[in-house]
Amino acid sequence: MPALPTVAIIGRPNTGKSTLFNRLIGKRKAIESEVAGTTRDHIAERVETEMLDFLLVDTGGMGGGTADKDFEKDVHGQSLLALEQADVILFTVNGKEELTASDHEIVTLLRKNRRRHVPVLLVVTKCDNMKGIDELLPQYHALGIAEDIIPVSAPHNVGMEELMTSIVEALTKLHFTKQPPETTGDHPKIAVIGKPNAGKSSLINALMAEPDRAHSPLLVSEIPGTTRDAVDRVIRFHEQEYLFIDTAGIRRRTKMEEGIETFAYFRGIQALQECDIALLILDATEPISHQDQRIAGMAMEEGKGLIVLLNKVDLLTSEERKNRTAETGRTLSFCKFAHVLPCSTKTKEGLLKIFPLIEQVQQNRTRRIGAHDLNRWYRDMLEGPPLGTLGKSKHIVQADAVPPTFVVFVKNPRDVSVSHLRYLENRMRSTFDFTGTPIKWITKNANRES
């Protein structure tokens, strides 16, 4: 599977990176705030154009300037990873302010840390009035870091077409092209994700047929981070073929080594963008960490099917296994739709249950409920506990989208509470299953229904 080119947005805090990111992807995903340092983690989204597709990464601010000093070093390091691995860099500066010492520090980092062939596009943000932009250009040209300088106002959609054209042209010069759709039949692409040393490559080895495993086994090691890139592997089970993507372990970026390990992180993010279903492997002998939760959240936010494999249960007693399975469900309660499967890549216990689960999840994430059955179910829900604004709604439709997405028409969407939507989702899952897939809800103004 060809890797998507990566375009990273880099800049000091409060230069409008998240607003720019949201405008480029066409929806509000990154948190926009006037408080410097709001974005503390990478947010990634696939952007599709007629010429080619790319992975856009929003980063936290570099160079300090926030009120939360405890996070500055970590955020700076995360952004540095994006800088080192990006194929094109969007360097943002605030067009309403003079260049700062932090801006010049980032220029120095760009010279030292980016790969030589990687182009930098200097994006001058917050240019609501383009009349004075010519006076600012000389100082930006003097930086000597950018191939193109593009003034934009993301909130007003000014200059965004020019910026997108520049991004596509830069990637085209690097010989990236539009990739044809993957032809994998009716079967999903499955990304094996998780922290290093949880047993991802061991899982692929255990699932492979004996002749294949003898001819081309994956490298398995007790040293975390052995798998540096993603490896695609087609596995046959009961005459069906499944495409597995064995990703490098996603580990906390503050613990990453430089160079090859940083690429491993971004390849894992790319695999999540490309896959249909994520197999999250957890080590049953270790407590579930914040990083495990974060990885599950990434898959959920991207709308992927999710199956949780609790590996190495052969090292636990029956009571320990029972307790750890229950603990996993509680700790990952935010994605309780995911099936938790105890297994062992060493003894192969539970591994044959993976394929029926994959089929179930794929069917659920692509299934549609008939309009008659859906509205009858919804009327029954309205006869139950009070649902506030939802209780006055009479119409629900399923959007033509994956994962399952439902649109409820109400008088005022802002009055719909999250708890009522959660109640609807719980009842929907109890009636229609949807095991293994997130469900998305959209509330729309009933008076604007076309």
C-alpha positions as CSV (number, residue, x, y, z in Angstrom):
1,M,0.0,0.0,0.0
2,P,1.7,3.3,-1.1
3,A,2.1,5.7,1.8
4,L,0.3,9.0,1.7
5,P,2.5,12.0,1.5
6,T,2.5,14.1,4.7
7,V,1.9,17.8,4.8
8,A,2.7,19.3,8.3
9,I,1.6,22.7,9.6
10,I,4.4,24.2,11.7
11,G,4.5,27.5,13.6
12,R,4.7,29.2,17.0
13,P,1.6,29.2,19.2
14,N,-1.5,31.3,18.1
15,T,-0.5,31.7,14.5
16,G,-3.8,30.2,13.3
17,K,-2.6,26.7,12.6
18,S,-5.8,24.9,13.8
19,T,-8.1,27.3,11.9
20,L,-6.0,26.8,8.8
21,F,-6.1,23.0,9.3
22,N,-9.9,23.0,9.6
23,R,-10.3,25.2,6.5
24,L,-8.1,22.9,4.4
25,I,-9.9,19.7,5.5
26,G,-13.3,21.3,5.1
27,K,-14.6,20.7,8.6
28,R,-14.0,21.6,12.2
29,K,-11.8,19.0,13.7
30,A,-8.9,20.8,15.4
31,I,-9.7,23.0,18.4
32,E,-9.6,26.6,17.5
33,S,-8.8,29.0,20.4
34,E,-7.3,32.4,21.0
35,V,-5.4,30.8,23.9
36,A,-1.9,30.0,22.8
37,G,-1.0,26.3,23.1
38,T,-4.5,24.8,22.7
39,T,-3.3,22.2,20.3
40,R,-1.0,19.8,22.2
41,D,-1.1,16.8,20.0
42,H,-1.0,15.9,16.4
43,I,-4.3,15.9,14.5
44,A,-4.3,14.3,11.1
45,E,-6.8,14.1,8.3
46,R,-6.7,12.8,4.8
47,V,-7.3,15.5,2.1
48,E,-8.4,14.4,-1.3
49,T,-7.9,16.4,-4.5
50,E,-8.2,15.6,-8.2
51,M,-4.4,15.5,-8.6
52,L,-3.4,13.6,-5.5
53,D,-4.3,12.9,-1.9
54,F,-2.2,13.7,1.2
55,L,-2.2,13.5,5.0
56,L,-2.5,16.9,6.6
57,V,-1.0,17.1,10.2
58,D,-1.8,19.9,12.6
59,T,0.8,20.3,15.4
60,G,1.2,22.1,18.6
61,G,3.0,25.4,18.7
62,M,6.8,25.6,18.7
63,G,9.1,28.1,20.3
64,G,7.2,28.7,23.6
65,G,4.8,31.5,24.3
66,T,2.1,29.5,26.2
67,A,1.0,29.8,29.8
68,D,1.4,26.1,30.3
69,K,5.2,25.6,30.6
70,D,4.9,21.9,31.7
71,F,3.7,21.0,28.2
72,E,5.9,23.2,26.1
73,K,8.9,20.9,25.8
74,D,6.7,17.9,24.9
75,V,4.7,19.8,22.4
76,H,7.9,21.2,20.8
77,G,9.3,17.7,20.5
78,Q,6.1,16.4,18.9
79,S,6.1,19.2,16.3
80,L,9.8,18.5,15.6
81,L,8.8,14.9,14.7
82,A,6.3,16.3,12.2
83,L,8.9,18.7,10.8
84,E,11.5,15.8,10.3
85,Q,9.1,13.5,8.6
86,A,6.9,15.8,6.5
87,D,7.0,15.8,2.7
88,V,5.8,19.4,2.5
89,I,5.9,21.9,5.4
90,L,3.5,24.8,5.9
91,F,5.3,27.3,8.1
92,T,2.7,29.8,9.6
93,V,3.4,33.3,10.7
94,N,0.9,35.8,12.1
95,G,0.4,38.5,9.5
96,K,-0.9,40.9,12.2
97,E,2.3,40.8,14.2
98,E,6.0,41.5,13.6
99,L,8.2,38.4,13.3
100,T,9.3,37.2,16.7
101,A,12.4,35.5,18.1
102,S,10.3,32.3,18.2
103,D,9.6,32.7,14.4
104,H,13.4,33.0,13.8
105,E,14.1,30.0,16.0
106,I,11.7,27.9,13.9
107,V,13.4,29.1,10.8
108,T,16.7,27.8,12.2
109,L,15.1,24.5,13.1
110,L,13.7,24.2,9.6
111,R,17.2,24.6,8.2
112,K,18.7,22.0,10.5
113,N,16.0,19.4,10.9
114,R,13.9,19.1,7.7
115,R,15.0,16.8,4.9
116,R,16.8,18.8,2.2
117,H,14.4,18.1,-0.6
118,V,11.3,19.0,1.5
119,P,9.8,22.4,0.3
120,V,8.6,25.0,2.8
121,L,5.5,27.1,2.0
122,L,5.4,30.2,4.2
123,V,1.7,30.8,5.1
124,V,1.0,34.3,6.3
125,T,-2.2,33.9,8.4
126,K,-4.8,36.4,9.6
127,C,-4.5,38.5,6.4
128,D,-8.1,39.9,6.6
129,N,-7.0,43.0,4.7
130,M,-4.7,42.2,1.7
131,K,-4.0,45.8,0.9
132,G,-0.9,46.0,3.2
133,I,0.5,42.6,2.4
134,D,3.1,43.9,-0.1
135,E,4.8,45.9,2.6
136,L,5.2,42.7,4.7
137,L,6.6,40.5,1.9
138,P,10.3,41.8,2.0
139,Q,10.7,40.6,5.7
140,Y,9.4,37.2,4.8
141,H,11.6,36.8,1.7
142,A,14.5,37.8,3.9
143,L,14.0,34.7,6.0
144,G,15.3,32.7,3.0
145,I,13.5,29.6,4.0
146,A,10.4,29.4,1.7
147,E,9.8,28.6,-1.9
148,D,6.4,30.3,-1.9
149,I,4.8,32.9,0.4
150,I,1.0,32.7,0.5
151,P,-1.1,35.2,2.5
152,V,-4.4,33.8,3.7
153,S,-7.3,34.4,6.0
154,A,-8.7,31.0,6.9
155,P,-11.8,32.2,8.6
156,H,-12.8,34.2,5.5
157,N,-11.5,31.6,3.0
158,V,-9.1,34.1,1.4
159,G,-6.1,32.7,-0.3
160,M,-7.0,29.1,0.5
161,E,-7.4,28.1,-3.2
162,E,-3.9,29.4,-3.9
163,L,-2.5,27.6,-0.9
164,M,-4.0,24.3,-1.9
165,T,-2.7,24.7,-5.5
166,S,0.8,25.3,-4.1
167,I,0.6,22.2,-1.9
168,V,-0.4,20.0,-4.8
169,E,2.2,21.5,-7.0
170,A,4.9,20.9,-4.4
171,L,3.9,17.3,-3.9
172,T,3.7,16.7,-7.7
173,K,7.3,18.0,-8.1
174,L,8.3,15.3,-5.6
175,H,6.6,12.7,-7.9
176,F,3.6,12.0,-5.7
177,T,0.6,11.0,-7.8
178,K,-3.0,10.0,-7.3
179,Q,-3.1,6.4,-6.3
180,P,-5.8,4.1,-7.8
181,P,-8.3,2.6,-5.4
182,E,-7.2,-0.5,-3.6
183,T,-8.8,-3.6,-5.1
184,T,-9.3,-5.9,-2.2
185,G,-12.7,-7.2,-3.1
186,D,-15.4,-7.1,-0.4
187,H,-12.9,-7.5,2.4
188,P,-11.6,-4.8,4.7
189,K,-8.1,-3.5,5.2
190,I,-7.0,-4.3,8.7
191,A,-4.4,-2.2,10.6
192,V,-2.7,-4.0,13.5
193,I,-2.0,-1.2,15.9
194,G,-0.7,-0.8,19.5
195,K,2.3,0.0,21.5
196,P,5.7,-1.5,20.7
197,N,6.2,-5.1,22.0
198,A,2.5,-5.8,22.4
199,G,2.7,-8.7,19.9
200,K,1.6,-7.2,16.6
201,S,4.2,-9.0,14.4
202,S,3.7,-12.1,16.4
203,L,0.0,-12.0,15.6
204,I,0.6,-11.8,11.8
205,N,3.1,-14.7,12.1
206,A,0.7,-16.8,14.0
207,L,-2.1,-16.1,11.5
208,M,0.0,-17.0,8.4
209,A,-0.1,-20.4,6.9
210,E,2.8,-22.7,7.7
211,P,4.4,-22.5,4.2
212,D,4.1,-18.7,4.1
213,R,5.5,-18.4,7.6
214,A,8.5,-20.6,6.8
215,H,9.2,-18.6,3.6
216,S,8.7,-15.1,4.9
217,P,8.1,-14.7,8.6
218,L,8.0,-11.2,10.0
219,L,10.8,-10.2,12.3
220,V,9.7,-10.7,16.0
221,S,11.8,-9.4,18.8
222,E,11.5,-8.5,22.5
223,I,13.1,-5.2,21.7
224,P,10.3,-2.6,21.5
225,G,10.1,-0.9,18.1
226,T,11.6,-3.7,15.9
227,T,9.0,-3.1,13.2
228,R,10.0,0.2,11.6
229,D,7.6,0.4,8.7
230,A,4.2,-1.0,7.9
231,V,4.1,-4.4,6.1
232,D,1.0,-5.4,4.1
233,R,0.2,-9.1,4.3
234,V,-2.6,-11.0,2.6
235,I,-3.9,-13.9,4.8
236,R,-6.4,-16.5,3.6
237,F,-8.9,-18.0,5.9
238,H,-11.7,-20.3,4.7
239,E,-11.1,-19.3,1.1
240,Q,-11.3,-15.6,1.9
241,E,-8.5,-13.1,1.7
242,Y,-7.8,-10.4,4.3
243,L,-5.2,-7.6,4.0
244,F,-3.4,-7.0,7.2
245,I,-1.2,-4.0,7.8
246,D,1.4,-4.6,10.5
247,T,2.3,-1.2,11.7
248,A,5.3,0.0,13.7
249,G,4.4,0.4,17.4
250,I,2.8,3.7,18.3
251,R,4.7,4.8,21.3
252,R,4.7,8.1,23.3
253,R,6.6,10.6,21.3
254,T,8.5,11.9,24.3
255,K,10.2,8.5,24.4
256,M,10.9,8.2,20.7
257,E,14.4,7.9,19.4
258,E,15.3,10.2,16.5
259,G,15.3,9.2,12.9
260,I,13.8,5.8,12.0
261,E,11.6,5.6,15.1
262,T,9.9,8.9,14.2
263,F,8.9,7.6,10.8
264,A,7.4,4.6,12.5
265,Y,5.0,6.8,14.4
266,F,3.8,8.6,11.2
267,R,3.4,5.3,9.3
268,G,1.1,4.1,12.1
269,I,-1.0,7.2,11.7
270,Q,-1.1,6.7,8.0
271,A,-2.2,3.1,8.4
272,L,-5.1,4.3,10.5
273,Q,-6.1,6.6,7.8
274,E,-6.0,3.9,5.2
275,C,-7.6,1.0,7.0
276,D,-11.2,-0.1,7.5
277,I,-10.8,-1.9,10.8
278,A,-8.1,-1.5,13.5
279,L,-7.0,-4.4,15.6
280,L,-5.7,-2.9,18.8
281,I,-3.3,-5.3,20.6
282,L,-2.9,-4.8,24.4
283,D,-0.4,-6.7,26.6
284,A,-2.5,-8.5,29.2
285,T,0.5,-8.6,31.6
286,E,0.7,-4.8,31.8
287,P,-1.8,-2.2,33.0
288,I,-3.7,-0.4,30.3
289,S,-1.9,2.9,29.8
290,H,-3.0,6.4,28.8
291,Q,-1.2,5.7,25.5
292,D,-3.4,2.6,24.9
293,Q,-6.5,4.7,25.5
294,R,-5.2,7.3,23.1
295,I,-4.6,4.8,20.4
296,A,-8.1,3.4,20.8
297,G,-9.4,7.0,20.7
298,M,-7.6,7.7,17.4
299,A,-9.2,4.7,15.7
300,M,-12.6,5.8,17.1
301,E,-12.3,9.4,16.0
302,E,-11.3,8.3,12.5
303,G,-14.5,6.2,12.3
304,K,-12.7,2.9,12.0
305,G,-14.0,-0.5,13.1
306,L,-12.3,-1.5,16.3
307,I,-11.4,-4.9,17.8
308,V,-9.4,-5.1,21.0
309,L,-7.1,-8.1,21.4
310,L,-5.9,-8.8,24.9
311,N,-2.7,-10.7,24.1
312,K,-0.5,-12.9,26.3
313,V,-3.3,-14.3,28.4
314,D,-1.4,-17.6,28.5
315,L,0.7,-15.9,31.2
316,L,-2.3,-15.3,33.4
317,T,-4.3,-17.5,35.8
318,S,-8.0,-17.9,35.1
319,E,-8.9,-15.4,37.7
320,E,-6.3,-12.9,36.5
321,R,-7.6,-13.3,33.0
322,K,-11.2,-12.7,34.0
323,N,-10.2,-9.6,36.0
324,R,-8.0,-8.2,33.3
325,T,-10.7,-8.6,30.6
326,A,-13.2,-6.8,32.9
327,E,-10.6,-4.0,33.6
328,T,-10.0,-3.6,29.9
329,G,-13.8,-3.0,29.3
330,R,-13.9,-0.4,32.1
331,T,-10.8,1.4,31.0
332,L,-11.9,1.6,27.4
333,S,-15.5,2.4,28.3
334,F,-15.5,5.3,25.8
335,C,-15.4,2.7,23.0
336,K,-17.4,0.0,24.6
337,F,-18.8,-1.0,21.2
338,A,-15.5,-2.8,20.6
339,H,-15.3,-6.5,21.3
340,V,-12.5,-7.5,23.7
341,L,-11.0,-10.8,22.7
342,P,-8.5,-12.6,25.1
343,C,-5.9,-14.4,23.1
344,S,-2.3,-15.6,22.9
345,T,-0.1,-15.3,19.8
346,K,2.2,-17.9,21.4
347,T,-0.4,-20.7,22.0
348,K,-2.8,-19.4,19.3
349,E,-5.6,-19.4,21.8
350,G,-8.5,-17.3,20.5
351,L,-6.9,-16.4,17.2
352,L,-9.4,-18.1,14.9
353,K,-12.2,-16.0,16.5
354,I,-10.6,-12.9,14.9
355,F,-11.9,-13.6,11.4
356,P,-15.6,-13.9,12.3
357,L,-15.2,-10.8,14.3
358,I,-13.7,-9.0,11.3
359,E,-16.6,-10.0,9.1
360,Q,-19.1,-8.9,11.8
361,V,-17.5,-5.5,12.2
362,Q,-17.3,-4.9,8.5
363,Q,-20.9,-5.8,8.0
364,N,-21.9,-3.5,10.9
365,R,-19.9,-0.5,9.8
366,T,-21.4,-0.6,6.3
367,R,-24.9,-1.7,7.0
368,R,-28.0,0.4,6.4
369,I,-31.3,0.2,8.4
370,G,-34.4,0.5,6.3
371,A,-36.3,3.8,6.6
372,H,-39.4,2.1,7.9
373,D,-37.6,0.1,10.6
374,L,-35.5,3.1,11.6
375,N,-38.5,5.5,12.0
376,R,-40.5,2.8,13.8
377,W,-37.6,2.3,16.2
378,Y,-37.3,6.1,16.7
379,R,-41.0,6.5,17.5
380,D,-40.7,3.7,20.1
381,M,-37.7,5.6,21.7
382,L,-39.8,8.8,22.0
383,E,-42.4,6.9,24.1
384,G,-39.7,6.1,26.6
385,P,-37.9,8.4,29.1
386,P,-38.0,12.2,28.4
387,L,-35.5,13.2,25.7
388,G,-35.7,16.9,25.9
389,T,-35.5,18.5,22.4
390,L,-35.1,15.1,20.8
391,G,-38.5,14.1,22.3
392,K,-40.2,16.7,20.0
393,S,-38.5,15.4,16.9
394,K,-40.3,13.1,14.5
395,H,-37.8,12.4,11.9
396,I,-34.5,10.5,11.6
397,V,-32.6,9.3,8.6
398,Q,-29.4,7.4,8.0
399,A,-26.9,9.2,6.0
400,D,-25.0,7.5,3.2
401,A,-21.8,7.3,5.1
402,V,-19.3,4.9,6.8
403,P,-19.3,4.5,9.7
404,P,-23.1,4.4,10.3
405,T,-24.2,8.1,10.6
406,F,-27.7,9.1,11.7
407,V,-29.3,12.6,11.2
408,V,-32.0,13.7,13.6
409,F,-34.0,16.8,12.7
410,V,-34.9,19.0,15.7
411,K,-36.1,22.5,16.3
412,N,-32.8,23.7,17.7
413,P,-29.7,21.4,17.4
414,R,-27.9,23.4,20.1
415,D,-30.4,22.3,22.7
416,V,-29.7,18.6,22.1
417,S,-27.8,17.1,25.1
418,V,-24.9,14.6,24.7
419,S,-26.5,12.4,27.3
420,H,-29.7,12.1,25.2
421,L,-27.7,11.1,22.2
422,R,-25.8,8.6,24.2
423,Y,-29.1,7.1,25.3
424,L,-30.3,6.8,21.7
425,E,-27.0,5.1,20.8
426,N,-27.2,2.6,23.6
427,R,-30.8,1.7,22.6
428,M,-29.9,1.5,18.9
429,R,-27.0,-0.9,19.7
430,S,-29.3,-3.1,21.8
431,T,-31.7,-3.3,18.9
432,F,-29.5,-3.3,15.8
433,D,-26.2,-4.5,17.2
434,F,-23.5,-2.4,15.5
435,T,-20.8,-4.3,17.4
436,G,-17.3,-3.1,16.6
437,T,-18.1,0.2,14.9
438,P,-18.6,3.7,16.1
439,I,-21.8,5.5,15.4
440,K,-21.9,9.2,14.5
441,W,-24.9,11.5,15.2
442,I,-25.8,14.7,13.4
443,T,-28.5,17.1,14.6
444,K,-30.0,19.4,12.0
445,N,-32.6,22.2,12.1
446,A,-35.9,20.7,11.1
447,N,-37.0,24.0,9.5
448,R,-34.1,23.7,7.0
449,E,-34.7,20.2,6.0
450,S,-34.9,20.0,2.2
